[in-house]
Amino acid sequence: MTPNDAATCPCGRLDAKRRPLAWGACCGRYVDHFSDVPAPDAESLMRSRYSAFVRQDAAYLLATWHASARPAALDFDAGTQWLGLELRSHRAIDDTHAEVEFVARSRLHGRATRLHERSRFVRESDDGGVTRWFYVDGLWL
């Protein structure tokens, strides 16, 4: 276990006793082990992508973005402080499509912002033949 594995996961997921999960037991297993451990559902992928934004992990974010909508590169705003994630809903449409509604709060240069989005996800095989969930796009609410 690395020192980061024991840190609280940025996504805020709680265990059965309502205690915050550690990075290594939560999003870290997907972000740090992308090639071996795909997120099992759209909610877990969305949470791990939020955590990757907090950690400014562009490689993970780009790898989990569906090829049809993936940007060529990502830039992060220096000084962004992520304040929390609230999951509003997770809806499986069928075996390969899902939606997740969430609110992510942040602060940049003293100004607080909220990103309220309904994200669409698709499950398919990646270039290596591993079945994964991918972020497609989101509707800002």
C-alpha positions, 0 to 999 in steps of 0.5 A, a space after each residue: 500500500 502506498 501512502 496515497 492509498 490510505 488517504 480519504 478518496 476525493 469522491 466521498 464514497 462511504 462504507 457500510 458504517 458511513 465512514 469515508 473510503 480510502 483512496 486505495 479501496 475506492 477510486 484508486 483501484 481504477 485510476 491507479 490500475 486502469 489497465 487491470 481494473 475497470 470501473 464496474 459500473 457508470 457510477 464508479 466510473 463517474 466517481 473515479 473521473 471526479 477523483 481524477 479531476 481532483 488529482 489532475 490525472 489527464 491520462 485517466 480522464 482521456 482513457 475513460 472518455 469515449 473515443 467519439 467525444 474525447 478531446 485531444 488534450 485536457 488543461 486544468 485550471 491552476 488553483 482549482 480547489 475541489 470541494 465535494 461531489 454529490 451523487 444525485 442519481 444513477 440509472 442503468 438504461 440497459 446493459 450498455 448504457 447508463 446515466 449519472 446525475 451529480 453536483 461537483 463543487 469547486 472554488 477557483 480564485 475565491 469564486 465558488 462554482 457548481 457543476 450540475 450534470 447528467 452524464 451519459 455512459 456507454 459500456 463497450 470493449 476498449 482497444 485491448 478487448 477489455 469491456 469498460 464503461 466510458 464517459 460520452 457526454 453530459 447535459 448541464 442542469 
